[in-house]
Amino acid sequence: MAITGVLKSAMAQLRVLDLAESVKFYTEIVGMNEVCRTADGRVCLKAYDEFDHHSLTLRQAETAGIDFFAFKVASDCLLDKYAEDTKAFGLACEFIPANSDQPGIGRRLSVRIPNGHRIDLYADVEMSMPHPMIQNPHIWREKPRGVGVRAFDHGLLAGPNSGETVRYFMEVLDFSKVEIVKTPDGGGVIATWLSCASRLHDVAIIDMPEELAGKLHHIAYSLRDWDEIGKAADVLAVSGVVIDAGPTRHAVTRGQTIYFFDPSGNRIEVYAADFAYYPDMPTREWDFSELTWGINYYDHDNKIKPSFLGVVT
């Protein structure tokens, strides 16, 4: 399959309340590797199965949450096209010079999308160590630590104007609509899962009130299968990490999953084994009354913690 345009969701920058505590959490428990630190004190990290320079940046701040969510595109010249199309859509955008605040990352197109989030698009990125072996590649360069997340997978972004946000992703960036959850009256859509290439979803959009514009529900890193999800549950439990949901399986996406909070309250998901998606498939639809099954398929009492739908950062 030839993949063009937007290739994948690739990076996020999170705000954390205690940088040292957060770096320890993401390296020792989540199992990421620290790549570098910037002159202004931010920390860049990557998962063990990623070639790109980094996929997560942590920034010390007074409030938790997300600064931006980023996508990798097939070529740098596409950024100019996306800038023109974004302006034609009616949104403002700007270019950020290469390496200006994200080491190893080329120039970026930054867009404030209708739900209040900032998304960045970039093509050029350096490799950084450790990355997967290329010559005579063993399974690991070094044994994964902690949960041992493999690679950046997706994010769920909350805010108002979800319909316009989804329209931007589909009309300007050529994403496909994989699944939706309808509003209680059946006349609208409360959540949408979108794919740009070979993943089941790269980003999901959930509709929330205006006062929650630009809020994060979660970012997700991939694991391989149910065995790795089980190991992750053990690691989180013995480490005293607050688990928000799981281990369980979604019916939406069919993904196997655990959600948990970092020390600042940002929600992280580890995620495995969703269904194979291709752009010729129809959009799968969920009635709101069936959402509990869609989120937690293994809970036969159909119960979801209030925090899962109520806490965003």
PyMOL commands that set and color helices and strands:
alter all, ss='L'
color gray80, all
select helices_A, chain A and resi 19-29+77-89+162-171+210-212+226-238+288-295+306-310
alter helices_A, ss='H'
color red, helices_A
select strands_A, chain A and resi 6-16+33-37+43-46+56-60+65-73+93-96+108-112+118-122+152-159+176-182+189-195+203-207+215-222+243-249+256-261+267-272+284-286
alter strands_A, ss='S'
color yellow, strands_A
deselect
rebuild
show_as cartoon
